[in-house]
Amino acid sequence: MRLYLCLASLLFASLLACSDQRSTKSSQQMTVLTFPKGIYEQGCGIDSDEGTDKRLLYYFDGDCALCFGKVKTIERLAAEELGHVKLVFIARTSKTDMFRQNALNAKIISCIQIDSLGYFEQINPDKTYLDQMAVLDNENGILIEGNLINDLEVRSSFKKALK
């Protein structure tokens, strides 16, 4: 009888612990990004939603040739797999002339914001997003983040979040 009472108490205590964990997860605040006014705009507003309330953000090193390849891959994935999504590319670079030439050479068709002074990282100090991708809601809250290029599970999660 004591054994059953002890097991019942342990089961009750573990249920309470699980319930506490679930409530903690749901009460956590979503990370919201701020887009600084100091980013040089090339005729594409970061905050315009163009018919969608979700956006795909890629913040990358504008001096990195591999990162240009990722931009091209994201453009292709958006067209082939992700559906209508606003792509938000932000390049951190201090070499803006060289960056523009590299973007032309890579035949990137999407608009890329140039962050020549690192404002994006300065204004979002709790997270470093260099070479990171995220799905944002219409209030710049991060719905999901990860590398959708190399990880098929993450890509599937991005697709779901963008629907």
C-alpha positions in Angstrom: 0.0 0.0 0.0 2.8 2.4 0.9 4.5 1.5 -2.4 1.4 2.6 -4.3 1.0 5.7 -2.3 4.7 6.6 -2.9 4.4 5.9 -6.7 1.2 8.0 -6.8 3.0 10.9 -5.1 5.9 10.7 -7.5 3.6 10.6 -10.5 1.7 13.6 -9.1 4.9 15.5 -8.5 6.2 14.7 -12.0 3.0 15.9 -13.5 3.2 19.2 -11.6 6.8 19.6 -12.8 5.8 19.0 -16.4 3.0 21.4 -16.2 5.3 24.1 -14.8 7.7 23.6 -17.7 4.9 23.9 -20.3 3.7 27.2 -18.8 7.2 28.6 -18.6 7.7 27.9 -22.3 4.4 29.5 -23.4 5.0 32.6 -21.3 8.5 33.3 -22.7 8.6 36.5 -24.8 9.3 36.2 -28.5 12.5 37.9 -29.7 11.7 41.0 -31.7 14.3 42.5 -34.0 14.7 46.3 -34.6 15.7 47.5 -38.0 17.8 50.7 -37.6 17.2 53.7 -39.8 21.0 53.9 -40.5 21.0 51.0 -42.9 21.5 52.4 -46.4 18.3 51.7 -48.4 18.4 50.7 -52.1 14.8 51.4 -52.9 13.4 48.4 -50.9 11.8 49.1 -47.5 12.5 46.5 -44.8 9.1 47.1 -43.2 6.9 46.9 -46.3 5.2 43.6 -46.4 4.2 43.4 -50.1 1.2 41.2 -49.6 2.6 38.9 -46.9 2.9 39.4 -43.2 5.9 37.1 -42.9 9.4 37.7 -44.2 12.6 35.7 -44.5 15.6 37.5 -43.2 19.2 36.7 -44.0 21.8 38.9 -42.4 25.2 38.2 -43.9 28.8 39.3 -44.3 28.8 41.3 -47.5 32.5 40.6 -48.0 32.0 36.8 -48.1 31.8 35.1 -51.5 30.1 32.1 -49.9 27.4 34.3 -48.5 26.6 35.6 -52.0 26.1 32.0 -53.0 23.7 31.6 -50.0 21.7 34.6 -51.2 21.4 33.0 -54.6 20.3 29.7 -53.0 17.7 31.5 -50.9 16.3 33.3 -54.0 16.0 29.9 -55.7 14.4 28.2 -52.7 12.0 31.1 -52.3 10.9 30.8 -56.0 10.7 27.0 -56.0 9.7 25.9 -52.5 8.8 28.7 -50.1 6.0 30.4 -52.0 5.3 34.2 -51.9 7.6 35.5 -49.2 9.3 38.9 -48.8 13.0 38.3 -48.8 15.0 40.7 -46.5 18.7 40.6 -47.1 21.0 42.7 -45.0 24.7 42.8 -45.8 27.2 44.0 -43.3 30.1 45.5 -45.2 32.3 48.6 -45.1 33.3 48.2 -48.7 30.1 49.3 -50.4 31.5 49.8 -53.9 33.1 46.4 -53.9 29.9 44.9 -52.5 27.7 46.4 -55.2 30.1 45.0 -57.9 30.0 41.5 -56.3 26.2 41.6 -56.1 26.1 42.5 -59.8 28.6 39.7 -60.7 26.5 37.2 -58.7 23.4 38.3 -60.6 21.4 38.8 -57.4 17.9 40.0 -58.2 16.6 40.7 -54.7 17.1 44.0 -52.9 19.9 44.0 -50.4 20.1 46.5 -47.6 23.7 47.6 -46.9 24.7 47.9 -43.2 28.0 49.6 -43.5 28.4 50.6 -39.9 27.1 47.4 -38.2 23.9 49.1 -36.9 21.8 45.9 -37.1 24.0 44.1 -34.6 24.4 47.2 -32.4 20.7 47.7 -32.1 20.0 44.0 -31.5 22.7 43.2 -29.0 21.0 40.2 -27.4 21.4 38.2 -30.6 24.1 38.1 -33.2 22.6 37.2 -36.6 25.6 37.4 -38.9 25.2 34.6 -41.4 21.8 33.7 -39.9 18.3 33.2 -41.4 15.0 33.7 -39.6 11.3 33.9 -40.4 9.8 37.1 -39.1 6.2 38.0 -38.5 4.7 41.4 -39.3 6.0 42.9 -36.1 9.6 41.6 -36.6 9.2 38.8 -34.1 11.3 35.8 -34.8 9.0 32.8 -35.6 11.9 30.4 -36.4 15.6 30.6 -37.1 18.2 28.3 -38.5 20.0 27.4 -41.7 17.4 26.4 -44.3 20.0 25.7 -46.9 21.8 22.8 -45.3 19.2 21.3 -43.0 16.1 19.8 -44.6 14.2 19.7 -41.2 14.8 23.4 -40.8 13.7 24.0 -44.4 10.5 22.1 -43.6 9.9 24.2 -40.5 10.5 27.4 -42.5 8.0 26.3 -45.1 5.4 25.7 -42.3 6.1 29.1 -40.7 5.8 30.9 -44.0 2.4 29.5 -44.8 
